[in-house]
Amino acid sequence: MTPRLPLAPAVLALLLGLAVPAGADRDDDRDHDRARDALARGEILPLHTILPGLQDRFGGRLLEVELEREDGRMVYEVELITARGRILEIVVDAATGRVLETEEDD
């Protein structure tokens, strides 16, 4: 008779592994909902009004945008890649579109 006990931890680990990405998806959905709600309430500007000005000012192509809460305000964290291949990180006040901080990585 083959013992089934060694299989149980493997099955449990597999099920837990599948549950983690599902939870991450729910967090992403909530983040999108929060961003959509903030936009609907007029608390933040839409990206399509902010990005062209950033690309005109700094050049480069868009890599990533995140909406975060920093110091009690909503900010867009924008990453652009410059023509020289450097990553430019720009923090923008999501309510006003004002650039708060820039940092260039190698």
Gaussian input, Z-matrix of N, CA and C with variables (Angstrom, degrees):
# hf/3-21g

backbone

0 1
 N
 C     1     B1
 C     2     B2     1     A1
 N     3     B3     2     A2     1     D1
 C     4     B4     3     A3     2     D2
 C     5     B5     4     A4     3     D3
 N     6     B6     5     A5     4     D4
 C     7     B7     6     A6     5     D5
 C     8     B8     7     A7     6     D6
 N     9     B9     8     A8     7     D7
 C    10    B10     9     A9     8     D8
 C    11    B11    10    A10     9     D9
 N    12    B12    11    A11    10    D10
 C    13    B13    12    A12    11    D11
 C    14    B14    13    A13    12    D12
 N    15    B15    14    A14    13    D13
 C    16    B16    15    A15    14    D14
 C    17    B17    16    A16    15    D15
 N    18    B18    17    A17    16    D16
 C    19    B19    18    A18    17    D17
 C    20    B20    19    A19    18    D18
 N    21    B21    20    A20    19    D19
 C    22    B22    21    A21    20    D20
 C    23    B23    22    A22    21    D21
 N    24    B24    23    A23    22    D22
 C    25    B25    24    A24    23    D23
 C    26    B26    25    A25    24    D24
 N    27    B27    26    A26    25    D25
 C    28    B28    27    A27    26    D26
 C    29    B29    28    A28    27    D27
 N    30    B30    29    A29    28    D28
 C    31    B31    30    A30    29    D29
 C    32    B32    31    A31    30    D30
 N    33    B33    32    A32    31    D31
 C    34    B34    33    A33    32    D32
 C    35    B35    34    A34    33    D33
 N    36    B36    35    A35    34    D34
 C    37    B37    36    A36    35    D35
 C    38    B38    37    A37    36    D36
 N    39    B39    38    A38    37    D37
 C    40    B40    39    A39    38    D38
 C    41    B41    40    A40    39    D39
 N    42    B42    41    A41    40    D40
 C    43    B43    42    A42    41    D41
 C    44    B44    43    A43    42    D42
 N    45    B45    44    A44    43    D43
 C    46    B46    45    A45    44    D44
 C    47    B47    46    A46    45    D45
 N    48    B48    47    A47    46    D46
 C    49    B49    48    A48    47    D47
 C    50    B50    49    A49    48    D48
 N    51    B51    50    A50    49    D49
 C    52    B52    51    A51    50    D50
 C    53    B53    52    A52    51    D51
 N    54    B54    53    A53    52    D52
 C    55    B55    54    A54    53    D53
 C    56    B56    55    A55    54    D54
 N    57    B57    56    A56    55    D55
 C    58    B58    57    A57    56    D56
 C    59    B59    58    A58    57    D57
 N    60    B60    59    A59    58    D58
 C    61    B61    60    A60    59    D59
 C    62    B62    61    A61    60    D60
 N    63    B63    62    A62    61    D61
 C    64    B64    63    A63    62    D62
 C    65    B65    64    A64    63    D63
 N    66    B66    65    A65    64    D64
 C    67    B67    66    A66    65    D65
 C    68    B68    67    A67    66    D66
 N    69    B69    68    A68    67    D67
 C    70    B70    69    A69    68    D68
 C    71    B71    70    A70    69    D69
 N    72    B72    71    A71    70    D70
 C    73    B73    72    A72    71    D71
 C    74    B74    73    A73    72    D72
 N    75    B75    74    A74    73    D73
 C    76    B76    75    A75    74    D74
 C    77    B77    76    A76    75    D75
 N    78    B78    77    A77    76    D76
 C    79    B79    78    A78    77    D77
 C    80    B80    79    A79    78    D78
 N    81    B81    80    A80    79    D79
 C    82    B82    81    A81    80    D80
 C    83    B83    82    A82    81    D81
 N    84    B84    83    A83    82    D82
 C    85    B85    84    A84    83    D83
 C    86    B86    85    A85    84    D84
 N    87    B87    86    A86    85    D85
 C    88    B88    87    A87    86    D86
 C    89    B89    88    A88    87    D87
 N    90    B90    89    A89    88    D88
 C    91    B91    90    A90    89    D89
 C    92    B92    91    A91    90    D90
 N    93    B93    92    A92    91    D91
 C    94    B94    93    A93    92    D92
 C    95    B95    94    A94    93    D93
 N    96    B96    95    A95    94    D94
 C    97    B97    96    A96    95    D95
 C    98    B98    97    A97    96    D96
 N    99    B99    98    A98    97    D97
 C   100   B100    99    A99    98    D98
 C   101   B101   100   A100    99    D99
 N   102   B102   101   A101   100   D100
 C   103   B103   102   A102   101   D101
 C   104   B104   103   A103   102   D102
 N   105   B105   104   A104   103   D103
 C   106   B106   105   A105   104   D104
 C   107   B107   106   A106   105   D105
 N   108   B108   107   A107   106   D106
 C   109   B109   108   A108   107   D107
 C   110   B110   109   A109   108   D108
 N   111   B111   110   A110   109   D109
 C   112   B112   111   A111   110   D110
 C   113   B113   112   A112   111   D111
 N   114   B114   113   A113   112   D112
 C   115   B115   114   A114   113   D113
 C   116   B116   115   A115   114   D114
 N   117   B117   116   A116   115   D115
 C   118   B118   117   A117   116   D116
 C   119   B119   118   A118   117   D117
 N   120   B120   119   A119   118   D118
 C   121   B121   120   A120   119   D119
 C   122   B122   121   A121   120   D120
 N   123   B123   122   A122   121   D121
 C   124   B124   123   A123   122   D122
 C   125   B125   124   A124   123   D123
 N   126   B126   125   A125   124   D124
 C   127   B127   126   A126   125   D125
 C   128   B128   127   A127   126   D126
 N   129   B129   128   A128   127   D127
 C   130   B130   129   A129   128   D128
 C   131   B131   130   A130   129   D129
 N   132   B132   131   A131   130   D130
 C   133   B133   132   A132   131   D131
 C   134   B134   133   A133   132   D132
 N   135   B135   134   A134   133   D133
 C   136   B136   135   A135   134   D134
 C   137   B137   136   A136   135   D135
 N   138   B138   137   A137   136   D136
 C   139   B139   138   A138   137   D137
 C   140   B140   139   A139   138   D138
 N   141   B141   140   A140   139   D139
 C   142   B142   141   A141   140   D140
 C   143   B143   142   A142   141   D141
 N   144   B144   143   A143   142   D142
 C   145   B145   144   A144   143   D143
 C   146   B146   145   A145   144   D144
 N   147   B147   146   A146   145   D145
 C   148   B148   147   A147   146   D146
 C   149   B149   148   A148   147   D147
 N   150   B150   149   A149   148   D148
 C   151   B151   150   A150   149   D149
 C   152   B152   151   A151   150   D150
 N   153   B153   152   A152   151   D151
 C   154   B154   153   A153   152   D152
 C   155   B155   154   A154   153   D153
 N   156   B156   155   A155   154   D154
 C   157   B157   156   A156   155   D155
 C   158   B158   157   A157   156   D156
 N   159   B159   158   A158   157   D157
 C   160   B160   159   A159   158   D158
 C   161   B161   160   A160   159   D159
 N   162   B162   161   A161   160   D160
 C   163   B163   162   A162   161   D161
 C   164   B164   163   A163   162   D162
 N   165   B165   164   A164   163   D163
 C   166   B166   165   A165   164   D164
 C   167   B167   166   A166   165   D165
 N   168   B168   167   A167   166   D166
 C   169   B169   168   A168   167   D167
 C   170   B170   169   A169   168   D168
 N   171   B171   170   A170   169   D169
 C   172   B172   171   A171   170   D170
 C   173   B173   172   A172   171   D171
 N   174   B174   173   A173   172   D172
 C   175   B175   174   A174   173   D173
 C   176   B176   175   A175   174   D174
 N   177   B177   176   A176   175   D175
 C   178   B178   177   A177   176   D176
 C   179   B179   178   A178   177   D177
 N   180   B180   179   A179   178   D178
 C   181   B181   180   A180   179   D179
 C   182   B182   181   A181   180   D180
 N   183   B183   182   A182   181   D181
 C   184   B184   183   A183   182   D182
 C   185   B185   184   A184   183   D183
 N   186   B186   185   A185   184   D184
 C   187   B187   186   A186   185   D185
 C   188   B188   187   A187   186   D186
 N   189   B189   188   A188   187   D187
 C   190   B190   189   A189   188   D188
 C   191   B191   190   A190   189   D189
 N   192   B192   191   A191   190   D190
 C   193   B193   192   A192   191   D191
 C   194   B194   193   A193   192   D192
 N   195   B195   194   A194   193   D193
 C   196   B196   195   A195   194   D194
 C   197   B197   196   A196   195   D195
 N   198   B198   197   A197   196   D196
 C   199   B199   198   A198   197   D197
 C   200   B200   199   A199   198   D198
 N   201   B201   200   A200   199   D199
 C   202   B202   201   A201   200   D200
 C   203   B203   202   A202   201   D201
 N   204   B204   203   A203   202   D202
 C   205   B205   204   A204   203   D203
 C   206   B206   205   A205   204   D204
 N   207   B207   206   A206   205   D205
 C   208   B208   207   A207   206   D206
 C   209   B209   208   A208   207   D207
 N   210   B210   209   A209   208   D208
 C   211   B211   210   A210   209   D209
 C   212   B212   211   A211   210   D210
 N   213   B213   212   A212   211   D211
 C   214   B214   213   A213   212   D212
 C   215   B215   214   A214   213   D213
 N   216   B216   215   A215   214   D214
 C   217   B217   216   A216   215   D215
 C   218   B218   217   A217   216   D216
 N   219   B219   218   A218   217   D217
 C   220   B220   219   A219   218   D218
 C   221   B221   220   A220   219   D219
 N   222   B222   221   A221   220   D220
 C   223   B223   222   A222   221   D221
 C   224   B224   223   A223   222   D222
 N   225   B225   224   A224   223   D223
 C   226   B226   225   A225   224   D224
 C   227   B227   226   A226   225   D225
 N   228   B228   227   A227   226   D226
 C   229   B229   228   A228   227   D227
 C   230   B230   229   A229   228   D228
 N   231   B231   230   A230   229   D229
 C   232   B232   231   A231   230   D230
 C   233   B233   232   A232   231   D231
 N   234   B234   233   A233   232   D232
 C   235   B235   234   A234   233   D233
 C   236   B236   235   A235   234   D234
 N   237   B237   236   A236   235   D235
 C   238   B238   237   A237   236   D236
 C   239   B239   238   A238   237   D237
 N   240   B240   239   A239   238   D238
 C   241   B241   240   A240   239   D239
 C   242   B242   241   A241   240   D240
 N   243   B243   242   A242   241   D241
 C   244   B244   243   A243   242   D242
 C   245   B245   244   A244   243   D243
 N   246   B246   245   A245   244   D244
 C   247   B247   246   A246   245   D245
 C   248   B248   247   A247   246   D246
 N   249   B249   248   A248   247   D247
 C   250   B250   249   A249   248   D248
 C   251   B251   250   A250   249   D249
 N   252   B252   251   A251   250   D250
 C   253   B253   252   A252   251   D251
 C   254   B254   253   A253   252   D252
 N   255   B255   254   A254   253   D253
 C   256   B256   255   A255   254   D254
 C   257   B257   256   A256   255   D255
 N   258   B258   257   A257   256   D256
 C   259   B259   258   A258   257   D257
 C   260   B260   259   A259   258   D258
 N   261   B261   260   A260   259   D259
 C   262   B262   261   A261   260   D260
 C   263   B263   262   A262   261   D261
 N   264   B264   263   A263   262   D262
 C   265   B265   264   A264   263   D263
 C   266   B266   265   A265   264   D264
 N   267   B267   266   A266   265   D265
 C   268   B268   267   A267   266   D266
 C   269   B269   268   A268   267   D267
 N   270   B270   269   A269   268   D268
 C   271   B271   270   A270   269   D269
 C   272   B272   271   A271   270   D270
 N   273   B273   272   A272   271   D271
 C   274   B274   273   A273   272   D272
 C   275   B275   274   A274   273   D273
 N   276   B276   275   A275   274   D274
 C   277   B277   276   A276   275   D275
 C   278   B278   277   A277   276   D276
 N   279   B279   278   A278   277   D277
 C   280   B280   279   A279   278   D278
 C   281   B281   280   A280   279   D279
 N   282   B282   281   A281   280   D280
 C   283   B283   282   A282   281   D281
 C   284   B284   283   A283   282   D282
 N   285   B285   284   A284   283   D283
 C   286   B286   285   A285   284   D284
 C   287   B287   286   A286   285   D285
 N   288   B288   287   A287   286   D286
 C   289   B289   288   A288   287   D287
 C   290   B290   289   A289   288   D288
 N   291   B291   290   A290   289   D289
 C   292   B292   291   A291   290   D290
 C   293   B293   292   A292   291   D291
 N   294   B294   293   A293   292   D292
 C   295   B295   294   A294   293   D293
 C   296   B296   295   A295   294   D294
 N   297   B297   296   A296   295   D295
 C   298   B298   297   A297   296   D296
 C   299   B299   298   A298   297   D297
 N   300   B300   299   A299   298   D298
 C   301   B301   300   A300   299   D299
 C   302   B302   301   A301   300   D300
 N   303   B303   302   A302   301   D301
 C   304   B304   303   A303   302   D302
 C   305   B305   304   A304   303   D303
 N   306   B306   305   A305   304   D304
 C   307   B307   306   A306   305   D305
 C   308   B308   307   A307   306   D306
 N   309   B309   308   A308   307   D307
 C   310   B310   309   A309   308   D308
 C   311   B311   310   A310   309   D309
 N   312   B312   311   A311   310   D310
 C   313   B313   312   A312   311   D311
 C   314   B314   313   A313   312   D312
 N   315   B315   314   A314   313   D313
 C   316   B316   315   A315   314   D314
 C   317   B317   316   A316   315   D315

   B1=1.4357
   B2=1.5295
   B3=1.3018
   B4=1.4585
   B5=1.5256
   B6=1.3450
   B7=1.4625
   B8=1.5338
   B9=1.3250
   B10=1.4610
   B11=1.5234
   B12=1.2935
   B13=1.4495
   B14=1.5306
   B15=1.3448
   B16=1.4601
   B17=1.5323
   B18=1.3020
   B19=1.4555
   B20=1.5279
   B21=1.3207
   B22=1.4676
   B23=1.5307
   B24=1.3454
   B25=1.4705
   B26=1.5295
   B27=1.3189
   B28=1.4627
   B29=1.5243
   B30=1.3269
   B31=1.4655
   B32=1.5227
   B33=1.3283
   B34=1.4582
   B35=1.5334
   B36=1.3184
   B37=1.4671
   B38=1.5275
   B39=1.3250
   B40=1.4593
   B41=1.5242
   B42=1.3290
   B43=1.4602
   B44=1.5237
   B45=1.3265
   B46=1.4640
   B47=1.5221
   B48=1.3057
   B49=1.4607
   B50=1.5100
   B51=1.3191
   B52=1.4566
   B53=1.5212
   B54=1.3118
   B55=1.4611
   B56=1.5210
   B57=1.3194
   B58=1.4617
   B59=1.5255
   B60=1.3358
   B61=1.4596
   B62=1.5294
   B63=1.3178
   B64=1.4577
   B65=1.5187
   B66=1.3110
   B67=1.4593
   B68=1.5153
   B69=1.3292
   B70=1.4630
   B71=1.5216
   B72=1.3294
   B73=1.4620
   B74=1.5180
   B75=1.3256
   B76=1.4674
   B77=1.5207
   B78=1.3425
   B79=1.4628
   B80=1.5249
   B81=1.3465
   B82=1.4635
   B83=1.5188
   B84=1.3300
   B85=1.4638
   B86=1.5178
   B87=1.3278
   B88=1.4660
   B89=1.5237
   B90=1.3357
   B91=1.4636
   B92=1.5253
   B93=1.3293
   B94=1.4666
   B95=1.5218
   B96=1.3236
   B97=1.4683
   B98=1.5260
   B99=1.3235
   B100=1.4721
   B101=1.5282
   B102=1.3254
   B103=1.4654
   B104=1.5257
   B105=1.3102
   B106=1.4659
   B107=1.5268
   B108=1.3307
   B109=1.4675
   B110=1.5274
   B111=1.3342
   B112=1.4677
   B113=1.5284
   B114=1.3147
   B115=1.4600
   B116=1.5288
   B117=1.3236
   B118=1.4670
   B119=1.5316
   B120=1.3226
   B121=1.4696
   B122=1.5271
   B123=1.3253
   B124=1.4589
   B125=1.5142
   B126=1.3207
   B127=1.4674
   B128=1.5212
   B129=1.3327
   B130=1.4612
   B131=1.5205
   B132=1.3229
   B133=1.4544
   B134=1.5254
   B135=1.3261
   B136=1.4648
   B137=1.5271
   B138=1.3145
   B139=1.4662
   B140=1.5186
   B141=1.3282
   B142=1.4631
   B143=1.5297
   B144=1.3300
   B145=1.4672
   B146=1.5268
   B147=1.3072
   B148=1.4671
   B149=1.5288
   B150=1.3199
   B151=1.4690
   B152=1.5268
   B153=1.3359
   B154=1.4714
   B155=1.5336
   B156=1.3156
   B157=1.4642
   B158=1.5173
   B159=1.3346
   B160=1.4668
   B161=1.5150
   B162=1.3341
   B163=1.4590
   B164=1.5264
   B165=1.3356
   B166=1.4676
   B167=1.5257
   B168=1.3111
   B169=1.4684
   B170=1.5232
   B171=1.3390
   B172=1.4599
   B173=1.5219
   B174=1.3177
   B175=1.4561
   B176=1.5202
   B177=1.2865
   B178=1.4571
   B179=1.5157
   B180=1.3169
   B181=1.4667
   B182=1.5147
   B183=1.3033
   B184=1.4570
   B185=1.5263
   B186=1.3292
   B187=1.4602
   B188=1.5220
   B189=1.3417
   B190=1.4676
   B191=1.5223
   B192=1.3361
   B193=1.4614
   B194=1.5195
   B195=1.3192
   B196=1.4643
   B197=1.5136
   B198=1.3250
   B199=1.4552
   B200=1.5167
   B201=1.3271
   B202=1.4609
   B203=1.5210
   B204=1.3162
   B205=1.4622
   B206=1.5252
   B207=1.3420
   B208=1.4677
   B209=1.5148
   B210=1.3055
   B211=1.4675
   B212=1.5243
   B213=1.3170
   B214=1.4577
   B215=1.5131
   B216=1.3226
   B217=1.4659
   B218=1.5210
   B219=1.3187
   B220=1.4554
   B221=1.5253
   B222=1.3363
   B223=1.4593
   B224=1.5191
   B225=1.3237
   B226=1.4546
   B227=1.5203
   B228=1.3280
   B229=1.4590
   B230=1.5217
   B231=1.3219
   B232=1.4626
   B233=1.5200
   B234=1.3262
   B235=1.4654
   B236=1.5193
   B237=1.3317
   B238=1.4592
   B239=1.5161
   B240=1.3275
   B241=1.4609
   B242=1.5235
   B243=1.3294
   B244=1.4607
   B245=1.5245
   B246=1.3243
   B247=1.4679
   B248=1.5245
   B249=1.3427
   B250=1.4741
   B251=1.5241
   B252=1.3369
   B253=1.4565
   B254=1.5154
   B255=1.3054
   B256=1.4674
   B257=1.5206
   B258=1.3202
   B259=1.4599
   B260=1.5241
   B261=1.3082
   B262=1.4534
   B263=1.5210
   B264=1.3268
   B265=1.4619
   B266=1.5232
   B267=1.3285
   B268=1.4608
   B269=1.5209
   B270=1.3205
   B271=1.4645
   B272=1.5249
   B273=1.3394
   B274=1.4579
   B275=1.5213
   B276=1.3306
   B277=1.4645
   B278=1.5270
   B279=1.3251
   B280=1.4615
   B281=1.5241
   B282=1.3233
   B283=1.4669
   B284=1.5252
   B285=1.3439
   B286=1.4647
   B287=1.5197
   B288=1.3384
   B289=1.4571
   B290=1.5197
   B291=1.3289
   B292=1.4672
   B293=1.5319
   B294=1.3333
   B295=1.4649
   B296=1.5215
   B297=1.3286
   B298=1.4592
   B299=1.5186
   B300=1.3300
   B301=1.4677
   B302=1.5206
   B303=1.3232
   B304=1.4634
   B305=1.5175
   B306=1.3063
   B307=1.4639
   B308=1.5158
   B309=1.3231
   B310=1.4530
   B311=1.5172
   B312=1.3321
   B313=1.4603
   B314=1.5160
   B315=1.3261
   B316=1.4716
   B317=1.4965
   A1=108.47
   A2=117.17
   A3=122.49
   A4=109.97
   A5=117.50
   A6=119.04
   A7=110.55
   A8=117.34
   A9=122.17
   A10=112.12
   A11=117.36
   A12=121.14
   A13=113.54
   A14=121.25
   A15=119.76
   A16=112.99
   A17=118.45
   A18=121.32
   A19=111.64
   A20=117.21
   A21=121.09
   A22=112.31
   A23=120.43
   A24=118.72
   A25=112.61
   A26=117.30
   A27=119.81
   A28=110.84
   A29=117.18
   A30=121.12
   A31=109.84
   A32=116.95
   A33=120.91
   A34=110.55
   A35=117.22
   A36=120.82
   A37=110.86
   A38=116.67
   A39=120.82
   A40=110.65
   A41=116.92
   A42=120.68
   A43=111.35
   A44=117.20
   A45=120.10
   A46=110.68
   A47=116.47
   A48=120.63
   A49=112.11
   A50=116.96
   A51=120.39
   A52=111.45
   A53=117.79
   A54=121.17
   A55=111.88
   A56=118.40
   A57=120.97
   A58=111.70
   A59=120.09
   A60=117.95
   A61=112.71
   A62=117.84
   A63=119.51
   A64=110.02
   A65=117.76
   A66=121.21
   A67=111.16
   A68=116.54
   A69=120.07
   A70=110.42
   A71=117.17
   A72=120.75
   A73=110.85
   A74=116.93
   A75=120.13
   A76=110.60
   A77=117.63
   A78=120.70
   A79=110.58
   A80=116.68
   A81=120.39
   A82=110.73
   A83=116.70
   A84=120.48
   A85=110.61
   A86=116.98
   A87=120.42
   A88=110.89
   A89=117.00
   A90=120.29
   A91=110.73
   A92=116.27
   A93=120.06
   A94=110.67
   A95=116.20
   A96=120.17
   A97=110.91
   A98=116.91
   A99=120.43
   A100=110.97
   A101=116.47
   A102=120.28
   A103=110.41
   A104=117.11
   A105=121.60
   A106=110.58
   A107=116.35
   A108=120.74
   A109=111.32
   A110=117.11
   A111=120.73
   A112=110.45
   A113=116.88
   A114=121.29
   A115=110.35
   A116=116.79
   A117=121.15
   A118=111.53
   A119=117.06
   A120=121.14
   A121=112.20
   A122=116.95
   A123=120.82
   A124=113.67
   A125=117.09
   A126=121.11
   A127=112.38
   A128=117.00
   A129=121.42
   A130=109.35
   A131=115.52
   A132=121.86
   A133=109.32
   A134=117.25
   A135=118.88
   A136=110.52
   A137=114.99
   A138=119.98
   A139=112.35
   A140=117.25
   A141=119.20
   A142=112.25
   A143=118.25
   A144=119.77
   A145=111.76
   A146=117.91
   A147=122.05
   A148=112.47
   A149=116.99
   A150=120.48
   A151=114.68
   A152=120.42
   A153=117.78
   A154=113.00
   A155=117.55
   A156=120.44
   A157=112.30
   A158=116.44
   A159=120.03
   A160=110.68
   A161=116.18
   A162=118.87
   A163=111.01
   A164=117.87
   A165=120.08
   A166=110.63
   A167=116.20
   A168=121.09
   A169=112.63
   A170=116.57
   A171=120.24
   A172=113.73
   A173=118.19
   A174=121.24
   A175=110.00
   A176=116.80
   A177=120.86
   A178=113.71
   A179=113.04
   A180=121.46
   A181=109.52
   A182=115.29
   A183=121.68
   A184=110.87
   A185=116.00
   A186=121.66
   A187=111.59
   A188=115.50
   A189=118.77
   A190=109.62
   A191=115.20
   A192=121.84
   A193=108.10
   A194=116.17
   A195=121.53
   A196=108.22
   A197=116.32
   A198=121.89
   A199=106.87
   A200=116.54
   A201=122.24
   A202=110.00
   A203=116.12
   A204=121.13
   A205=107.11
   A206=115.85
   A207=122.26
   A208=108.84
   A209=116.34
   A210=121.63
   A211=111.96
   A212=116.45
   A213=121.30
   A214=115.60
   A215=118.04
   A216=119.35
   A217=110.04
   A218=114.76
   A219=120.98
   A220=108.38
   A221=115.50
   A222=120.91
   A223=109.25
   A224=114.47
   A225=120.86
   A226=106.78
   A227=116.58
   A228=121.81
   A229=105.95
   A230=115.84
   A231=122.47
   A232=108.76
   A233=116.47
   A234=121.50
   A235=108.41
   A236=115.02
   A237=122.33
   A238=108.29
   A239=116.98
   A240=120.69
   A241=107.03
   A242=115.44
   A243=120.79
   A244=110.60
   A245=115.42
   A246=120.90
   A247=111.07
   A248=116.89
   A249=121.44
   A250=112.25
   A251=116.66
   A252=120.23
   A253=114.50
   A254=117.57
   A255=121.02
   A256=109.74
   A257=115.15
   A258=121.64
   A259=108.16
   A260=116.14
   A261=122.34
   A262=107.75
   A263=115.84
   A264=121.62
   A265=108.06
   A266=116.08
   A267=121.86
   A268=108.05
   A269=116.54
   A270=121.70
   A271=106.72
   A272=115.68
   A273=122.19
   A274=109.23
   A275=117.09
   A276=121.26
   A277=107.16
   A278=116.96
   A279=121.29
   A280=112.44
   A281=117.87
   A282=121.02
   A283=112.30
   A284=116.79
   A285=120.31
   A286=113.88
   A287=117.46
   A288=121.21
   A289=113.06
   A290=117.41
   A291=121.62
   A292=110.41
   A293=116.21
   A294=121.73
   A295=107.93
   A296=115.54
   A297=121.43
   A298=112.54
   A299=115.46
   A300=119.10
   A301=108.92
   A302=116.22
   A303=121.37
   A304=108.59
   A305=114.74
   A306=120.57
   A307=107.54
   A308=116.45
   A309=120.93
   A310=109.19
   A311=115.91
   A312=122.05
   A313=109.21
   A314=115.67
   A315=120.56
   A316=110.86
   D1=130.99
   D2=-177.90
   D3=-88.94
   D4=129.42
   D5=178.60
   D6=-71.39
   D7=138.65
   D8=-178.29
   D9=-95.95
   D10=-10.06
   D11=-176.06
   D12=-58.26
   D13=-44.23
   D14=-179.72
   D15=-61.70
   D16=-26.14
   D17=179.89
   D18=-74.88
   D19=-31.28
   D20=-177.00
   D21=-58.54
   D22=-47.23
   D23=178.58
   D24=-62.16
   D25=-36.29
   D26=179.44
   D27=-65.64
   D28=-41.90
   D29=178.60
   D30=-65.78
   D31=-42.78
   D32=178.89
   D33=-62.03
   D34=-43.53
   D35=179.03
   D36=-62.54
   D37=-40.25
   D38=178.36
   D39=-63.36
   D40=-45.48
   D41=179.98
   D42=-64.08
   D43=-40.72
   D44=177.63
   D45=-66.20
   D46=-38.24
   D47=177.70
   D48=-63.11
   D49=-36.15
   D50=177.59
   D51=-73.79
   D52=-28.86
   D53=-177.88
   D54=-74.08
   D55=-30.84
   D56=-177.36
   D57=-63.96
   D58=-50.29
   D59=178.44
   D60=-61.79
   D61=-34.20
   D62=178.84
   D63=-63.35
   D64=-40.38
   D65=176.88
   D66=-64.88
   D67=-38.58
   D68=178.44
   D69=-64.14
   D70=-38.63
   D71=177.11
   D72=-62.09
   D73=-40.59
   D74=179.27
   D75=-64.70
   D76=-38.33
   D77=176.72
   D78=-63.05
   D79=-42.26
   D80=177.82
   D81=-62.16
   D82=-41.26
   D83=178.14
   D84=-61.58
   D85=-42.97
   D86=179.09
   D87=-64.59
   D88=-39.44
   D89=177.54
   D90=-61.34
   D91=-43.66
   D92=178.60
   D93=-63.62
   D94=-40.97
   D95=178.56
   D96=-63.00
   D97=-43.44
   D98=179.14
   D99=-62.60
   D100=-42.46
   D101=179.38
   D102=-64.82
   D103=-44.40
   D104=179.43
   D105=-62.02
   D106=-42.46
   D107=179.10
   D108=-64.99
   D109=-42.91
   D110=179.26
   D111=-62.90
   D112=-38.72
   D113=177.50
   D114=-65.75
   D115=-44.30
   D116=-179.94
   D117=-63.42
   D118=-33.83
   D119=179.27
   D120=-81.07
   D121=-5.06
   D122=-179.66
   D123=78.76
   D124=17.40
   D125=-179.11
   D126=-80.03
   D127=-24.77
   D128=179.68
   D129=-133.29
   D130=156.17
   D131=175.18
   D132=-86.29
   D133=149.72
   D134=176.01
   D135=-70.30
   D136=148.51
   D137=-179.61
   D138=-57.81
   D139=-36.26
   D140=-175.58
   D141=-64.77
   D142=-15.09
   D143=174.63
   D144=-92.19
   D145=-19.71
   D146=-176.31
   D147=-95.48
   D148=-43.18
   D149=-172.30
   D150=-60.68
   D151=-43.93
   D152=-179.42
   D153=-57.92
   D154=-40.28
   D155=178.37
   D156=-64.13
   D157=-38.61
   D158=178.47
   D159=-66.69
   D160=-43.05
   D161=-178.84
   D162=-69.19
   D163=-33.97
   D164=175.21
   D165=-66.63
   D166=-42.05
   D167=-175.94
   D168=-73.15
   D169=-42.35
   D170=-172.67
   D171=-108.32
   D172=-15.55
   D173=-175.12
   D174=71.58
   D175=-177.13
   D176=176.31
   D177=92.26
   D178=173.72
   D179=179.80
   D180=-111.10
   D181=147.68
   D182=-178.57
   D183=-71.63
   D184=130.93
   D185=174.98
   D186=-106.17
   D187=-46.57
   D188=-172.58
   D189=-160.18
   D190=148.81
   D191=173.13
   D192=-136.08
   D193=134.81
   D194=174.20
   D195=-129.05
   D196=142.96
   D197=173.91
   D198=-102.38
   D199=120.76
   D200=-175.98
   D201=-130.41
   D202=161.33
   D203=171.08
   D204=-104.07
   D205=121.28
   D206=179.36
   D207=-131.77
   D208=129.06
   D209=177.38
   D210=51.66
   D211=39.69
   D212=175.98
   D213=80.26
   D214=5.31
   D215=178.29
   D216=-131.72
   D217=156.85
   D218=178.67
   D219=-83.90
   D220=133.60
   D221=178.16
   D222=-132.75
   D223=148.94
   D224=168.68
   D225=-94.20
   D226=130.03
   D227=171.81
   D228=-103.31
   D229=110.19
   D230=-172.84
   D231=-109.83
   D232=133.24
   D233=174.40
   D234=-115.04
   D235=126.63
   D236=174.97
   D237=-118.86
   D238=150.88
   D239=171.33
   D240=-108.17
   D241=126.13
   D242=-176.16
   D243=-80.67
   D244=169.84
   D245=177.85
   D246=-62.02
   D247=-25.05
   D248=178.38
   D249=-84.73
   D250=0.51
   D251=178.27
   D252=85.07
   D253=12.87
   D254=178.48
   D255=-93.10
   D256=150.73
   D257=178.18
   D258=-93.77
   D259=125.11
   D260=178.59
   D261=-109.55
   D262=121.64
   D263=178.11
   D264=-103.75
   D265=125.23
   D266=-176.12
   D267=-124.92
   D268=127.48
   D269=176.28
   D270=-103.29
   D271=123.92
   D272=-174.88
   D273=-122.89
   D274=132.92
   D275=173.49
   D276=-63.74
   D277=118.13
   D278=-174.75
   D279=-69.86
   D280=-20.78
   D281=-179.48
   D282=-83.96
   D283=-33.34
   D284=-174.02
   D285=-112.77
   D286=-21.40
   D287=-175.08
   D288=83.19
   D289=3.03
   D290=-178.76
   D291=-75.20
   D292=133.60
   D293=176.92
   D294=-73.34
   D295=124.06
   D296=-178.50
   D297=-97.98
   D298=-31.32
   D299=-173.49
   D300=-161.05
   D301=145.14
   D302=172.36
   D303=-133.69
   D304=148.90
   D305=178.09
   D306=-149.27
   D307=133.96
   D308=179.50
   D309=-110.90
   D310=126.68
   D311=177.19
   D312=-102.37
   D313=154.23
   D314=176.17
   D315=-76.76

